[in-house]
Amino acid sequence: MYCTNMTPNCPLPVFIVIAALALFLCMVAALIKTWINCMIFHKAGYCWAWGLLTLVPIANIILPFVLALGDWPVRKELRRLKDAAKTQAT
């Protein structure tokens, strides 16, 4: 139905409101997801800005593999400290 004016039977304003609300909710969800990913990378010992790469289409597929299969800087530091403690104990 083609509407030339804002008549009560015209569904266009309702569609615009629903589409704007859906877009807003998607943007809020993306911001929350990005913030959570930034915190995860920071706690793993990487730079927090790596979490921003989740907004890049191909990178958001690769980044979970980096976290799962990569050697975390936090674990490297822990191994280094354990080795230092062992050498001091002997």
N, CA, C and O atoms as CSV, one atom per row, in Angstrom:
chain,resi,resn,atom,element,x,y,z
A,1,MET,N,N,0.842,-1.172,0.000
A,1,MET,CA,C,0.000,0.000,0.000
A,1,MET,C,C,0.885,1.232,0.000
A,1,MET,O,O,1.779,1.354,0.838
A,2,TYR,N,N,0.653,2.122,-0.906
A,2,TYR,CA,C,1.437,3.347,-1.031
A,2,TYR,C,C,0.730,4.468,-0.306
A,2,TYR,O,O,-0.425,4.778,-0.596
A,3,CYS,N,N,1.431,5.077,0.641
A,3,CYS,CA,C,0.826,6.156,1.432
A,3,CYS,C,C,1.436,7.488,1.029
A,3,CYS,O,O,2.656,7.645,0.993
A,4,THR,N,N,0.572,8.435,0.729
A,4,THR,CA,C,1.059,9.765,0.383
A,4,THR,C,C,1.003,10.703,1.562
A,4,THR,O,O,1.728,11.698,1.589
A,5,ASN,N,N,0.177,10.422,2.521
A,5,ASN,CA,C,0.099,11.245,3.724
A,5,ASN,C,C,-0.002,10.323,4.929
A,5,ASN,O,O,-0.120,9.107,4.774
A,6,MET,N,N,0.044,10.881,6.106
A,6,MET,CA,C,0.012,10.077,7.317
A,6,MET,C,C,-1.435,9.803,7.735
A,6,MET,O,O,-1.979,10.466,8.618
A,7,THR,N,N,-2.028,8.835,7.097
A,7,THR,CA,C,-3.393,8.440,7.447
A,7,THR,C,C,-3.329,7.338,8.497
A,7,THR,O,O,-2.301,6.672,8.611
A,8,PRO,N,N,-4.382,7.125,9.259
A,8,PRO,CA,C,-4.359,6.079,10.282
A,8,PRO,C,C,-4.166,4.679,9.719
A,8,PRO,O,O,-3.707,3.788,10.432
A,9,ASN,N,N,-4.506,4.471,8.465
A,9,ASN,CA,C,-4.366,3.145,7.869
A,9,ASN,C,C,-2.964,2.895,7.309
A,9,ASN,O,O,-2.684,1.806,6.808
A,10,CYS,N,N,-2.105,3.869,7.389
A,10,CYS,CA,C,-0.773,3.752,6.805
A,10,CYS,C,C,0.180,3.046,7.788
A,10,CYS,O,O,0.407,3.574,8.876
A,11,PRO,N,N,0.746,1.877,7.449
A,11,PRO,CA,C,1.627,1.151,8.366
A,11,PRO,C,C,3.075,1.667,8.368
A,11,PRO,O,O,3.899,1.180,9.142
A,12,LEU,N,N,3.383,2.630,7.525
A,12,LEU,CA,C,4.765,3.096,7.403
A,12,LEU,C,C,5.333,3.676,8.698
A,12,LEU,O,O,6.454,3.308,9.046
A,13,PRO,N,N,4.653,4.549,9.436
A,13,PRO,CA,C,5.241,5.070,10.684
A,13,PRO,C,C,5.499,3.975,11.714
A,13,PRO,O,O,6.493,4.035,12.438
A,14,VAL,N,N,4.634,2.992,11.790
A,14,VAL,CA,C,4.825,1.894,12.728
A,14,VAL,C,C,6.065,1.091,12.335
A,14,VAL,O,O,6.855,0.704,13.196
A,15,PHE,N,N,6.230,0.846,11.060
A,15,PHE,CA,C,7.396,0.118,10.588
A,15,PHE,C,C,8.683,0.880,10.893
A,15,PHE,O,O,9.680,0.277,11.289
A,16,ILE,N,N,8.670,2.183,10.713
A,16,ILE,CA,C,9.860,2.995,10.984
A,16,ILE,C,C,10.214,2.938,12.459
A,16,ILE,O,O,11.390,2.826,12.809
A,17,VAL,N,N,9.224,3.012,13.322
A,17,VAL,CA,C,9.481,2.946,14.766
A,17,VAL,C,C,10.043,1.583,15.157
A,17,VAL,O,O,10.998,1.502,15.930
A,18,ILE,N,N,9.464,0.528,14.634
A,18,ILE,CA,C,9.944,-0.827,14.943
A,18,ILE,C,C,11.348,-1.036,14.408
A,18,ILE,O,O,12.189,-1.617,15.094
A,19,ALA,N,N,11.622,-0.571,13.188
A,19,ALA,CA,C,12.956,-0.708,12.610
A,19,ALA,C,C,13.984,0.097,13.396
A,19,ALA,O,O,15.103,-0.374,13.603
A,20,ALA,N,N,13.630,1.296,13.834
A,20,ALA,CA,C,14.557,2.119,14.625
A,20,ALA,C,C,14.833,1.468,15.971
A,20,ALA,O,O,15.970,1.477,16.442
A,21,LEU,N,N,13.808,0.907,16.591
A,21,LEU,CA,C,13.995,0.220,17.869
A,21,LEU,C,C,14.877,-1.015,17.706
A,21,LEU,O,O,15.749,-1.271,18.538
A,22,ALA,N,N,14.656,-1.773,16.649
A,22,ALA,CA,C,15.480,-2.962,16.395
A,22,ALA,C,C,16.933,-2.567,16.139
A,22,ALA,O,O,17.848,-3.225,16.634
A,23,LEU,N,N,17.148,-1.509,15.377
A,23,LEU,CA,C,18.506,-1.034,15.109
A,23,LEU,C,C,19.185,-0.582,16.398
A,23,LEU,O,O,20.357,-0.881,16.622
A,24,PHE,N,N,18.460,0.128,17.232
A,24,PHE,CA,C,19.004,0.591,18.509
A,24,PHE,C,C,19.391,-0.589,19.398
A,24,PHE,O,O,20.468,-0.589,19.996
A,25,LEU,N,N,18.520,-1.591,19.488
A,25,LEU,CA,C,18.814,-2.757,20.323
A,25,LEU,C,C,20.005,-3.551,19.784
A,25,LEU,O,O,20.799,-4.076,20.565
A,26,CYS,N,N,20.134,-3.643,18.482
A,26,CYS,CA,C,21.293,-4.326,17.891
A,26,CYS,C,C,22.590,-3.584,18.189
A,26,CYS,O,O,23.618,-4.205,18.458
A,27,MET,N,N,22.543,-2.270,18.141
A,27,MET,CA,C,23.739,-1.485,18.442
A,27,MET,C,C,24.124,-1.610,19.909
A,27,MET,O,O,25.310,-1.696,20.227
A,28,VAL,N,N,23.146,-1.622,20.807
A,28,VAL,CA,C,23.429,-1.806,22.235
A,28,VAL,C,C,24.036,-3.182,22.471
A,28,VAL,O,O,24.998,-3.313,23.228
A,29,ALA,N,N,23.483,-4.213,21.828
A,29,ALA,CA,C,24.024,-5.567,21.974
A,29,ALA,C,C,25.452,-5.653,21.443
A,29,ALA,O,O,26.293,-6.320,22.045
A,30,ALA,N,N,25.737,-4.989,20.327
A,30,ALA,CA,C,27.089,-4.996,19.773
A,30,ALA,C,C,28.072,-4.284,20.694
A,30,ALA,O,O,29.206,-4.733,20.856
A,31,LEU,N,N,27.647,-3.182,21.295
A,31,LEU,CA,C,28.524,-2.473,22.233
A,31,LEU,C,C,28.803,-3.300,23.481
A,31,LEU,O,O,29.932,-3.318,23.970
A,32,ILE,N,N,27.793,-3.981,23.999
A,32,ILE,CA,C,27.995,-4.832,25.170
A,32,ILE,C,C,28.924,-5.989,24.838
A,32,ILE,O,O,29.813,-6.318,25.623
A,33,LYS,N,N,28.724,-6.603,23.685
A,33,LYS,CA,C,29.581,-7.713,23.255
A,33,LYS,C,C,31.028,-7.249,23.087
A,33,LYS,O,O,31.961,-7.949,23.481
A,34,THR,N,N,31.206,-6.078,22.507
A,34,THR,CA,C,32.553,-5.549,22.305
A,34,THR,C,C,33.220,-5.244,23.640
A,34,THR,O,O,34.402,-5.536,23.819
A,35,TRP,N,N,32.477,-4.661,24.581
A,35,TRP,CA,C,33.027,-4.350,25.899
A,35,TRP,C,C,33.442,-5.633,26.615
A,35,TRP,O,O,34.504,-5.678,27.237
A,36,ILE,N,N,32.612,-6.680,26.533
A,36,ILE,CA,C,32.942,-7.955,27.173
A,36,ILE,C,C,34.189,-8.556,26.540
A,36,ILE,O,O,35.054,-9.070,27.250
A,37,ASN,N,N,34.294,-8.501,25.224
A,37,ASN,CA,C,35.480,-9.044,24.559
A,37,ASN,C,C,36.732,-8.256,24.925
A,37,ASN,O,O,37.806,-8.839,25.072
A,38,CYS,N,N,36.608,-6.952,25.071
A,38,CYS,CA,C,37.758,-6.144,25.508
A,38,CYS,C,C,38.211,-6.572,26.896
A,38,CYS,O,O,39.413,-6.656,27.151
A,39,MET,N,N,37.279,-6.842,27.789
A,39,MET,CA,C,37.630,-7.291,29.140
A,39,MET,C,C,38.273,-8.677,29.115
A,39,MET,O,O,39.212,-8.931,29.869
A,40,ILE,N,N,37.790,-9.567,28.270
A,40,ILE,CA,C,38.364,-10.909,28.171
A,40,ILE,C,C,39.804,-10.837,27.690
A,40,ILE,O,O,40.681,-11.485,28.260
A,41,PHE,N,N,40.055,-10.060,26.653
A,41,PHE,CA,C,41.423,-9.936,26.146
A,41,PHE,C,C,42.332,-9.296,27.182
A,41,PHE,O,O,43.490,-9.692,27.312
A,42,HIS,N,N,41.830,-8.317,27.918
A,42,HIS,CA,C,42.635,-7.666,28.950
A,42,HIS,C,C,43.001,-8.650,30.062
A,42,HIS,O,O,44.143,-8.666,30.523
A,43,LYS,N,N,42.048,-9.464,30.493
A,43,LYS,CA,C,42.323,-10.442,31.541
A,43,LYS,C,C,43.233,-11.562,31.070
A,43,LYS,O,O,43.924,-12.179,31.880
A,44,ALA,N,N,43.242,-11.832,29.778
A,44,ALA,CA,C,44.128,-12.859,29.242
A,44,ALA,C,C,45.554,-12.347,29.085
A,44,ALA,O,O,46.470,-13.128,28.827
A,45,GLY,N,N,45.747,-11.044,29.237
A,45,GLY,CA,C,47.081,-10.479,29.135
A,45,GLY,C,C,47.363,-9.787,27.825
A,45,GLY,O,O,48.443,-9.227,27.639
A,46,TYR,N,N,46.421,-9.815,26.925
A,46,TYR,CA,C,46.574,-9.100,25.662
A,46,TYR,C,C,46.154,-7.645,25.864
A,46,TYR,O,O,45.594,-7.282,26.898
A,47,CYS,N,N,46.432,-6.832,24.868
A,47,CYS,CA,C,45.952,-5.457,24.893
A,47,CYS,C,C,44.423,-5.485,24.762
A,47,CYS,O,O,43.878,-6.243,23.960
A,48,TRP,N,N,43.747,-4.662,25.547
A,48,TRP,CA,C,42.279,-4.658,25.539
A,48,TRP,C,C,41.715,-4.295,24.178
A,48,TRP,O,O,40.586,-4.666,23.857
A,49,ALA,N,N,42.481,-3.575,23.374
A,49,ALA,CA,C,41.986,-3.114,22.078
A,49,ALA,C,C,41.766,-4.269,21.095
A,49,ALA,O,O,41.088,-4.097,20.082
A,50,TRP,N,N,42.331,-5.439,21.386
A,50,TRP,CA,C,42.058,-6.594,20.537
A,50,TRP,C,C,40.570,-6.919,20.522
A,50,TRP,O,O,40.055,-7.457,19.542
A,51,GLY,N,N,39.885,-6.591,21.607
A,51,GLY,CA,C,38.447,-6.830,21.660
A,51,GLY,C,C,37.667,-5.995,20.659
A,51,GLY,O,O,36.565,-6.367,20.257
A,52,LEU,N,N,38.237,-4.869,20.260
A,52,LEU,CA,C,37.573,-4.033,19.257
A,52,LEU,C,C,37.544,-4.703,17.886
A,52,LEU,O,O,36.727,-4.357,17.032
A,53,LEU,N,N,38.440,-5.662,17.687
A,53,LEU,CA,C,38.459,-6.366,16.403
A,53,LEU,C,C,37.227,-7.244,16.209
A,53,LEU,O,O,36.978,-7.722,15.102
A,54,THR,N,N,36.462,-7.459,17.262
A,54,THR,CA,C,35.236,-8.232,17.086
A,54,THR,C,C,34.210,-7.487,16.237
A,54,THR,O,O,33.234,-8.082,15.779
A,55,LEU,N,N,34.420,-6.210,16.028
A,55,LEU,CA,C,33.532,-5.446,15.155
A,55,LEU,C,C,33.870,-5.634,13.678
A,55,LEU,O,O,33.080,-5.270,12.807
A,56,VAL,N,N,35.046,-6.203,13.398
A,56,VAL,CA,C,35.472,-6.455,12.018
A,56,VAL,C,C,34.919,-7.822,11.606
A,56,VAL,O,O,35.096,-8.796,12.337
A,57,PRO,N,N,34.259,-7.913,10.460
A,57,PRO,CA,C,33.555,-9.151,10.102
A,57,PRO,C,C,34.392,-10.432,10.097
A,57,PRO,O,O,33.936,-11.429,10.657
A,58,ILE,N,N,35.550,-10.464,9.517
A,58,ILE,CA,C,36.328,-11.704,9.467
A,58,ILE,C,C,37.076,-11.932,10.774
A,58,ILE,O,O,37.266,-13.073,11.194
A,59,ALA,N,N,37.492,-10.864,11.405
A,59,ALA,CA,C,38.269,-10.986,12.641
A,59,ALA,C,C,37.441,-11.581,13.771
A,59,ALA,O,O,37.990,-12.276,14.627
A,60,ASN,N,N,36.141,-11.330,13.799
A,60,ASN,CA,C,35.329,-11.890,14.878
A,60,ASN,C,C,35.205,-13.408,14.779
A,60,ASN,O,O,34.798,-14.054,15.745
A,61,ILE,N,N,35.547,-13.983,13.638
A,61,ILE,CA,C,35.580,-15.437,13.495
A,61,ILE,C,C,36.934,-15.977,13.943
A,61,ILE,O,O,37.009,-17.065,14.513
A,62,ILE,N,N,37.996,-15.231,13.692
A,62,ILE,CA,C,39.355,-15.683,13.990
A,62,ILE,C,C,39.722,-15.487,15.465
A,62,ILE,O,O,40.446,-16.310,16.025
A,63,LEU,N,N,39.246,-14.434,16.095
A,63,LEU,CA,C,39.651,-14.099,17.462
A,63,LEU,C,C,39.363,-15.175,18.499
A,63,LEU,O,O,40.197,-15.366,19.383
A,64,PRO,N,N,38.245,-15.890,18.456
A,64,PRO,CA,C,38.079,-16.973,19.443
A,64,PRO,C,C,39.153,-18.054,19.321
A,64,PRO,O,O,39.537,-18.662,20.320
A,65,PHE,N,N,39.637,-18.295,18.104
A,65,PHE,CA,C,40.708,-19.267,17.924
A,65,PHE,C,C,42.026,-18.747,18.499
A,65,PHE,O,O,42.822,-19.521,19.029
A,66,VAL,N,N,42.253,-17.444,18.393
A,66,VAL,CA,C,43.447,-16.840,19.000
A,66,VAL,C,C,43.412,-17.045,20.510
A,66,VAL,O,O,44.422,-17.402,21.116
A,67,LEU,N,N,42.265,-16.821,21.107
A,67,LEU,CA,C,42.146,-17.011,22.552
A,67,LEU,C,C,42.261,-18.476,22.947
A,67,LEU,O,O,42.908,-18.799,23.943
A,68,ALA,N,N,41.651,-19.350,22.188
A,68,ALA,CA,C,41.628,-20.762,22.557
A,68,ALA,C,C,42.954,-21.456,22.304
A,68,ALA,O,O,43.363,-22.304,23.095
A,69,LEU,N,N,43.629,-21.116,21.224
A,69,LEU,CA,C,44.822,-21.857,20.826
A,69,LEU,C,C,46.133,-21.119,21.069
A,69,LEU,O,O,47.203,-21.727,21.027
A,70,GLY,N,N,46.062,-19.831,21.319
A,70,GLY,CA,C,47.278,-19.040,21.513
A,70,GLY,C,C,47.852,-19.203,22.913
A,70,GLY,O,O,47.162,-19.638,23.834
A,71,ASP,N,N,49.112,-18.851,23.057
A,71,ASP,CA,C,49.773,-18.862,24.351
A,71,ASP,C,C,49.568,-17.494,24.989
A,71,ASP,O,O,50.129,-16.501,24.526
A,72,TRP,N,N,48.775,-17.440,26.039
A,72,TRP,CA,C,48.399,-16.180,26.655
A,72,TRP,C,C,49.598,-15.536,27.334
A,72,TRP,O,O,50.402,-16.236,27.949
A,73,PRO,N,N,49.732,-14.228,27.237
A,73,PRO,CA,C,50.815,-13.532,27.938
A,73,PRO,C,C,50.773,-13.744,29.450
A,73,PRO,O,O,51.823,-13.769,30.092
A,74,VAL,N,N,49.597,-13.894,30.023
A,74,VAL,CA,C,49.486,-14.139,31.465
A,74,VAL,C,C,50.122,-15.474,31.823
A,74,VAL,O,O,50.809,-15.582,32.838
A,75,ARG,N,N,49.899,-16.482,31.005
A,75,ARG,CA,C,50.496,-17.795,31.276
A,75,ARG,C,C,52.004,-17.782,31.061
A,75,ARG,O,O,52.742,-18.456,31.781
A,76,LYS,N,N,52.461,-17.023,30.079
A,76,LYS,CA,C,53.911,-16.890,29.881
A,76,LYS,C,C,54.561,-16.284,31.113
A,76,LYS,O,O,55.612,-16.747,31.556
A,77,GLU,N,N,53.936,-15.248,31.669
A,77,GLU,CA,C,54.468,-14.599,32.866
A,77,GLU,C,C,54.438,-15.559,34.057
A,77,GLU,O,O,55.370,-15.570,34.861
A,78,LEU,N,N,53.401,-16.345,34.176
A,78,LEU,CA,C,53.302,-17.312,35.262
A,78,LEU,C,C,54.401,-18.368,35.149
A,78,LEU,O,O,55.018,-18.723,36.153
A,79,ARG,N,N,54.649,-18.869,33.950
A,79,ARG,CA,C,55.741,-19.847,33.757
A,79,ARG,C,C,57.085,-19.230,34.096
A,79,ARG,O,O,57.933,-19.878,34.710
A,80,ARG,N,N,57.282,-17.979,33.700
A,80,ARG,CA,C,58.545,-17.311,33.985
A,80,ARG,C,C,58.748,-17.162,35.486
A,80,ARG,O,O,59.849,-17.380,35.991
A,81,LEU,N,N,57.687,-16.788,36.201
A,81,LEU,CA,C,57.793,-16.635,37.652
A,81,LEU,C,C,58.018,-17.976,38.351
A,81,LEU,O,O,58.769,-18.044,39.324
A,82,LYS,N,N,57.378,-19.038,37.869
A,82,LYS,CA,C,57.598,-20.369,38.451
A,82,LYS,C,C,59.032,-20.827,38.228
A,82,LYS,O,O,59.650,-21.395,39.129
A,83,ASP,N,N,59.564,-20.584,37.032
A,83,ASP,CA,C,60.946,-20.958,36.752
A,83,ASP,C,C,61.915,-20.158,37.628
A,83,ASP,O,O,62.915,-20.694,38.106
A,84,ALA,N,N,61.614,-18.886,37.831
A,84,ALA,CA,C,62.471,-18.066,38.683
A,84,ALA,C,C,62.426,-18.546,40.128
A,84,ALA,O,O,63.447,-18.538,40.815
A,85,ALA,N,N,61.260,-18.961,40.592
A,85,ALA,CA,C,61.123,-19.477,41.962
A,85,ALA,C,C,61.858,-20.793,42.125
A,85,ALA,O,O,62.432,-21.052,43.182
A,86,LYS,N,N,61.851,-21.622,41.105
A,86,LYS,CA,C,62.566,-22.900,41.168
A,86,LYS,C,C,64.067,-22.699,41.230
A,86,LYS,O,O,64.769,-23.393,41.965
A,87,THR,N,N,64.560,-21.726,40.438
A,87,THR,CA,C,66.014,-21.491,40.434
A,87,THR,C,C,66.468,-20.848,41.743
A,87,THR,O,O,67.603,-21.059,42.169
A,88,GLN,N,N,65.594,-20.064,42.389
A,88,GLN,CA,C,65.959,-19.485,43.681
A,88,GLN,C,C,65.936,-20.526,44.788
A,88,GLN,O,O,66.715,-20.439,45.737
A,89,ALA,N,N,65.055,-21.505,44.680
A,89,ALA,CA,C,64.935,-22.531,45.708
A,89,ALA,C,C,66.117,-23.481,45.693
A,89,ALA,O,O,66.434,-24.078,46.722
A,90,THR,N,N,66.775,-23.638,44.563
A,90,THR,CA,C,67.913,-24.571,44.491
A,90,THR,C,C,69.219,-23.900,44.699
A,90,THR,O,O,70.262,-24.554,44.666
